Amino acid sequence: MAENTGKAEQAASWYSVKWIVISLVVLTLLGGGAWFALTTGLERLPKKVCDGAVDRDVAIRALPRTRTAGDGYSQRHEGEDLTFYCRVYTSAGSILTGRARVEDASSEAWLSRFGNSTVRVSTEGIEAIARLDRESGISYVYIPCVPRGVQAEDASEAYAVTAEASVVGDGRVSGAALRQVVTDFAYQVAVHTVDLAQCQGRPSLPGKLPRYAAR
């Protein structure tokens, strides 16, 4: 009788341990699933955001993990008055925002607006600048563009699509990494606006700009 009682107690103890282990595994899986659901909002965005203007991966690189995320865009006017807006926002309060517009400005005049506290890259007439003194990674891009409806011979190559972008709130990265990803965002918004403006003699634009030197 004592032997049977001991075996029963051992069996009960084994089952108790088994259920404790199972419970811990289930809780871990549920917790992991809840964390996944709460932090993958950006990954659930369309592969291209803002009417196909920007790769989702750029937003993922720029913004912190978040429960939910969304994107929005708008266009105002056409031709030489065209302006395009793009933003990606998160439930954490961080926003990646950009604006591109057609502007009558030479690259020299455009570059003269910025001080020395910047980094700059250029290729094939395209210019990109990022400020060193901003935690938002504020960046600017210039792409030569004579929009549809403007007499090309009267433009003197002064028309361009210019873009400005920044992160409002916390970014996923900081410093040089933030400046680079915000510039990539600004560039993609600018390229989309070049398409919208139906730029004459549209140049073959590179898939991405040269990288900034680390500073």
N, C-alpha and C positions, 0 to 999 in steps of 0.2 A: 504493500500500500504506500509506504514512504517513497519507494522507488518510483512508482507511478506519479505520485504527487510532484516529485522533483522534476520528472520529465515534462509534466504539464506546465510547471512554472518556467522551465527553460523554453518551452514552445511559446508560451505567452510573452516571455521576454524577447524572444527572437522576432515575433510578429510586431511587438511594440517598436523595436529598433527599425524593422523594415518599413513600417508606416511613417516613422519619423523621417527616415531617409527619403521616402517617396514624397512626403509633404514638403521637405526642403527643396527637392528637385522641382516640384510643381511650382512652388513659390518663386524659385529662382527663374524659371522659365516665364512665369507670369510677370515678374518684375522686369526681366529683360525685354519682354514684349511691350510692356507699358513704356519703358524707356525708349525703345525703338519707335513706338507710335508717337511719343512726345518730342522726338528730336529729328525726325526725318521729313519735316514739312517741305524743305527745299528740294529734296530728292523726288518728291511727288509732283513737282511742277512739270509742265511740258518741256520736252527736250529743247525747244526754242521758245523763249519768252518774248513778250512785247511784240506781238504780231510777227514773230519769226525774226526779230531783230538781233537777239542776243542768245548765245549758248547758255543753257541752264548751268553748266559747269562753272561759268564765270561767277554767277551769283553764289554758287556753293563755295567757291574759293574765297569770296569776299565777306559773306555773312555768317554769323554764328549759327550753330544748330538750333532748331526751333520746332515747336509742336506743329505750327501751321505756317504757311507762306502763300503769297499770291503775287500777281504781277498786274500792271496796268500800263496803258499807253494812250497817247492822244496825238493828233496831228492838227495843226492850224495852218490854214492858207495853203498856197501852192507856189510853184515857181520860185522867184526871187524873194518871196515873203514866207517861204515854208519854214515851219518849226515842228520838230518831233520830240515828244517826251516819252521816257521809259522809266519805270521804277519797279523794283522788287521789294516787297515789304514782308515783315515777319511778325509773328505774335509776340516775339521778344522785344519788339520796338525798334529794331534796327532796319534801316532802309537803304537800298542801293539805288541812287537816282541819277538820271542823266538827261541832258537836253542837247539837241543838235539843231542848227539852223543854217540857212543860206545867208551868207553875209558878203558884202562888197568890201573886201580887205585883202591886200597883198600879204604874203607871208612875212615880209619885213615889218609891215605895220602891225600885224598881229603879234609877232614876237616881241615888239617893243613894249607891249603892255605888261610884260612880266619882269620882275626884278631878278636879282642874282641868286636868291634862295630857291633855286629850282634845279631839277635834272631834266635833260632834254635828249631826245633821239630824233633822227630824221632819216627818211628814205624816199627817193623818187618824188620829191616835192612835198611829201607828207611830213608834218611836224607833230611831235607829242611832247608835252611838258607836264611835270608833276611838281607840286610845291613841297619843299622840305619841311616847312614850318606848320604843317597841318596834320592833325591826327586823323582827319577824315579821308586822307589820301587824295585830296582834290586834284584832278587832272584835266588836261585840255588837249584837244586834237584839232589839227588843221588839214583839210584835204582840198586841193584845188578843184573847183567845180563851177562850170558855167551852166546854170540851170536852163531847162527848157523854157522858151519864151523870151530869153535874153539874146540879143544879137551878139554872137560870139566875137565879131570883129570890133564891137564897141566895148567889150568887157575888159580889154587890156590884161587879161589873165588875172584880174583882181578878185573875181568871185571865188568863193570857197564855201564848203560846209565846215563849220566849226562846232565843236562839241565840248561840253563841260560835264564832269561827273564827280560824285563824292559818295561817301558813306555817312549817313546820319545815324548816330548812336554807335554802339560797339561793332567792331569788325571781327571777323574770325582771325585775322592776322593784323600785324601792325608794321610800321616802318616801311622799309623797302618793298616788302612783299605786298603790303596794302597799296602802295603807290602803283605797283605794277599791275595788280589785278583791276584796280579802278581805271587805269589807263586802257587796259584791254576792253573793259566795258564801254568806255567812252568811244574807243575806236570802232567797236561793232555797232554802236548806236549811230556813229557818223557814217559808216559804210551803208547802213540801211537807209539813211537819209539821202545819201548820194543816189541810191536807186529810186527813192521817192521823187527826187528832184529831176530825174531823167537827165542827168548831166550830159552835156554834149561832149562827144569824143571821150567818153568815160574811160579813164585809165584802168589798166589791169592792176587791181589793188592786192597787196600781199595778204595772206591769210592772217598774219599777225605782224606786229611791229617789232623792230629790234628791241632787245631787253635793255633796261637801264643798268648802268654800272651800279653795283651795291654801294650805297652811301647812307 
